[in-house]
Amino acid sequence: MLLFYDTQITAATQEFTFDRAESKHLTKVLRKEVGTEITLTDGKGLQWTGKLSLVSPQKVCAEKIEAKQHIPPKKRIHLVIAPTKSNDRMEWMVEKLTELGISTITPLLCHHSERKVVKVERFKKIAVAALKQSQQFFLPEILPLTSFQEQLEALQCPALIAHCAPTPKKTVSEYALDSNEISLWIGPEGDFSSGEIQAATKAGLTPVSLGTQRFRTETAGLLGCHSLYLKQHKP
């Protein structure tokens, strides 16, 4: 399946015209011809299938064959994570979480955060590329950098906080995934501060462990989400 992404495509669209950059890519790089079937998504579950009707480096058009709206996953995973000092590591994580089907990613500004500025638009581009590569139809929502306190005040679903402090914890695999949405909080390389851990526990977040090893932030984020994903898709 040849998948493309566009925010303007709808189920009612009868003919779609690619922009000039994508048209050039289709003709010069992919060397597609009239009659080739392609698929577009809006990242919100739409699968629009069409057939190329006009192919040139300046303009490529496709006529609709059919459109299907996929149902969103019943259970949604929201990762709240302190950005890593290295942008490359954070971008790698965004790519993998998109492939996994995570619903939301929120960069979190903590007391021990090494990075206090993030390029959300860059993360979104990484996510779109991963969406097309993995042939999925739901793009994760990537929110702006939010302070720990703001995120705590905005909490609307059950949440888990993974930290290294010596306090009683459940492992993520032991947590009963009963709600339709859950958020997992991962701190920076220096971990959450003791004050943040206390505030989170007081607010009702469940302390969890990812195992006996210590992981880099991006590894912890991916591992934690994968553990929840496996519970989410358990037969």
N, C-alpha and C positions, 0 to 999 in steps of 0.2 A: 504494500500500500504506500502510495506517494502522498504524504501528509503535509499540509501547509496550515499556517495559523493566520487568522485575520479577525480583528475585533468587530468588523462591520458585517461579516457574513451572517445571514439569518436563514431559517428554514424556508422562508418565502422567496429568497433570492433565486431568480430564474437564470440569470447570466452574471458571471463574476469576471471582472477584469483585474488582472494582477498589476501591481505597480511596476514601474520601469525596472527597478533593481531585480525584482523577482522574475520578471519577464526575461531579462537578459540571462539570469541564472538557469531558467528552464530551457532556453534555446542554446546558449553557448556552452554551458557546463553539463547539464543533464541531457541535452540534445533530444528533447521531447518533440513529438510530431502531432499533427491534427489527429484526433481520434483516441489519444492516450487518456486513460481514466485517472483522475486525481481526486484527492479528498481534502477538504478544508474543515477546520474546527475553530470555534470562537473561544475555546478553552473553558467553556461552561457546559460541556456535554454534547454539543451539536456535532454531528457527523454529516457533512454535506458532500455528496459524491457527484462529480460532473465529468464531462468529456471535453477535451480541448477542441475548440472550434476555430480558433485563430492563433497562429503561432508566428511571432516575429520578435526580434530583439527589443523592439520598442513597445510591443503590446501583445500580451497573451490573454485570450479569453476562454472561458469554459462555460458550457451549457449544463444546466442541472439535469441529473438523472434521478436522484432521490435524496431525501434528507431524513435523518433519524436523530431523535433527542434521547440521549442516554440518561438513565436515572442516576443521580449522585449517590455515592456510597452512603449507606445508612449511618455508619459510624465514622466520625471525622477526628483526625489527629491534628492538633495545633502545637507546633514546636515554638517555644519561647526560649531564645538562646542568646547568650552574650557573644558578640562578634569576635572572631579570632584576630590576632595581630596581623596575620598574613591574609590578605584578600583572597589569594589563590586557594587556601584551605577552605575558606567560607564558600567560595564559588563552587568548589568540588562538592561540598555538602549539599548546596542548593540543587545542583544537578542530580545527585543521587536521590534526594528526597522527592524531587519531581518524578523520577522514574518509579519511586515507591508509591506515589499517589497521596502524599501528605496534603491536607487541605489548606493549612495556613502556616506561615513562618513569620515570627516577630523578632527582630533584633532587639536585644535587651541591654540597657545601660545599667551596669552594676557598680558597686563601690570599688571592686578590683578590676574593672574593665580596662584593658590595654588599648582598645580602639573605641573612640568616642564619636566617630563619623563613619557612616556607611553609604555606599552608592546603591540605593534601592533599585534604580533603573537598570544598573548593570546586572544585579541579581535577577531582575525580571527577564532580561535578554537571555541569560544563562538558562532560566527555567523554560522559556519558549523553545530554545534549541533542544533541550532535553525532552520536552513534550513531543516534539516532532520526531526525534530520534527513537523514542520508546513507543511511539504511535498510541498516545493516550489522548483523551478528550477533555480532561479536567486539569486546568492550570492552577497550581497553588497560589493563594493570595499572599503576597509579600508586603507586609506592613512597614511603616516607617519606624526608625529607632525610637524606642519608648523607654522611659525610666522605670526602674524597679517599682517605685511607689505608684506610678501611674498605671502600670500593668496590674498591680495588686488591687487597686481601686476599681479597675475595669473588669475584674474576674467575674465571669458569668457561668462557668461550667466547672465540673470537678477537675482538679489539677494535681499534678505530681511534681515534687521538686527533688532532683537528684543532687546530693551534696556529699562531701567526704567527712563531715563532722561525726564524731563518735556518739551518735544517738541511735535509738531503736529505729529500724527501717524495715520495710518490706522490699523484696526484689520486685522489679517491674513484672517479671513473669508470674508473680504471686497475686498481683493486683487484679481484682475482679472488674473487668471492663463492662460495666452495666449501663452506663449512659451513652447517648448517641454522639457526644463530643467530649473530648478530654484534652487537656493541655499538659505538656511536659516541659518543665523548666530546667535548663542547663546553664550553669554559671561559667565564668571565665576560667582561664588556666589557674588563677589563684583561688578559685572556688568562691562561693557566696560568702559574704561576711557573716559573722555570728549574729549581728543585728538583723540582717536580711533573712537568715534562717529562722530566727525567732519570730519575725514579723510574718513570714510566710506560714509558719506553723500555726500562729495565732489566727491567721485569716482562713485556715482550714485546708491548706495544701498538705498533701500526704507525702512525708519523706520516703524516698525510695533509693534503692541501691541498684547499680548496674552490674554488680559483681565484685569480686575481691581485687581485681586489677584497677589501676588508675588509667584513665583514657584522656587523650587530648579532647578539647572541647568539641571539635567537629566529629570526632569518632564517637564520643558519648552521645551526641545528638542523633547521629545515624543509627547507632546501636539501640538506643532507647526507643526511637520511632519504629525500628524494625521489630523489636520485641512486641510493641503494641500492635503493629500491623499483623503479626502472626496470630495474636490473640483475636484480633478483629476478624480474621479470615479462617479461624478454626472451624472445622466441619461440625 
